[in-house]
């Protein structure tokens, strides 16, 4: 089993940058292309717990879809998680998971610090 997992979108420059950092640090990461294979509710809940954040903090709130779905007005965590399951494009990227901890790799400088922890 690989020690590092990354939720990756190859079209995203920050996500590609994270992949480069992992490679430069000799990490053989499991790559989850979450837009192609959307995470289920339990996976998102697990990542939220690892991150120690509320669902909205994992969301791309500037995404047009976020506005179209009127998620700013949504106050139920379950509804926000359900929106991410149905529309993985709303999930912030990249997410790097190591053991029982995770980070959102923005800014990318956080990734190297995280890898050394």
PyMOL commands that set and color helices and strands:
alter all, ss='L'
color gray80, all
select helices_A, chain A and resi 13-24+41-51+55-58+64-68+71-73+77-86+88-90+109-116
alter helices_A, ss='H'
color red, helices_A
select strands_A, chain A and resi 4-7+30-32+95-98+101-104
alter strands_A, ss='S'
color yellow, strands_A
deselect
rebuild
show_as cartoon
